[in-house]
Amino acid sequence: MRAKVDNKGRITIPAEFREKLGIREGMEIDVRLENGVIILSPIKNVAEKYAGIFKGPKIEEDVDKVFYEEVEKMVKKHYLR
């Protein structure tokens, strides 16, 4: 499939691809260049990525908050002295 680049350097991801990958407006996309190929990958939010592994909070914002608090504790414990 082909896409055109507009005057601001943007392309449109075909609707079929967006639907298959669950890409929605406002989502972040990982963009990499590997061996001369541009690779786009959807980035799921923390709540979607780790749904079901946390005990307790059920609301997305609470899961994100707990996750980032735990990451911060781990970084402080292992990397900051």
Secondary structure by P-SEA (a helix, b strand, c coil): cbbbbcccccccccaaaaaaacccccbbbbbbbcccbbbbbbbbcccccccccccccccaaaaaaaaaaaaaaaaaacccc
